[in-house]
Amino acid sequence: MPNSAPNSALDVRQIQANHQTITLGSKNPNELSVLIEYMAKMLVDLPDQVSVHEIIGENTTVIELKVAKEDLGKIIGKQGRTARAIRTILNGASTKLRRRTVLEIVE
């Protein structure tokens, strides 16, 4: 069985999403949105209803994640643990890119 998930090593910066490879650190402005979309689609039952919208500000980028109402609990997790984990990954990736990024989960 091929392993399509990235390795846990910090050096690995390639993520496969929607049959394309995104290399973190490239000049692609929405690469963090692709990362969030990929993680969300892997967690929910209705991946076709996942939408990610990126709002780029002067100092901070806000990524809005919207999922089906039935899947909201899967994204948030027990006591917000899954949402916190997604935000931690986003924070690590955005720090590596020298950006400030915030994740908003929209109902």
PEZI-V466703 format. One record per pair of residues at least 24 apart in sequence whose ideal C-beta (glycine too) atoms are under 10 Angstrom apart, sorted by the first residue. I is the first residue (numbers start at 1). GAP is how many residues later the second one is. If there is no record, write none. Layout:
# PEZI-V466703
i = <I;I>
gap = <GAP;GAP>
This chain:
# PEZI-V466703
i = <4;4;5;5;6;6;10;10;13;13;13;15;15;17;17;24;24;24;24;25;25;25;25;26;29;29;29;30;30;30;30;31;31;31;32;32;32;32;32;32;32;32;32;32;33;33;33;33;33;33;35;35;35;35;35;35;35;36;36;36;36;36;36;36;36;36;36;36;37;37;39;39;39;39;39;39;39;40;40;40;40;40;40;40;40;41;43;43;43;43;43;43;43;44;44;44;44;44;44;44;45;45;45;46;46;46;47;50;51;52;53;53;54;55;55;56;56;57;57;59;59;60;60;60;60;60;61;61;61;61;61;61;61;61;62;62;62;62;62;63;63;63;63;63;63;63;63;64;64;64;64;64;65;65;65;65;66;66;66;66;67;67;67;69;72;72;72;75;76;80>
gap = <34;38;33;37;29;32;82;86;80;83;84;24;78;24;25;69;70;72;73;68;71;72;73;71;25;27;32;24;26;31;33;62;63;66;29;31;57;58;61;62;65;67;69;71;28;30;31;32;57;68;28;51;54;55;58;59;66;27;28;29;50;51;53;54;57;65;67;69;26;28;26;36;43;46;47;50;51;25;26;27;31;34;35;46;65;26;24;28;31;32;34;39;43;24;26;27;28;29;30;31;25;26;29;24;25;28;24;25;55;51;51;53;47;47;49;43;45;43;45;40;41;34;39;40;41;42;29;33;36;38;39;40;41;42;38;39;40;41;42;24;27;31;38;39;40;41;42;38;39;40;41;42;38;39;40;41;38;39;40;41;38;39;40;38;33;34;35;30;29;25>
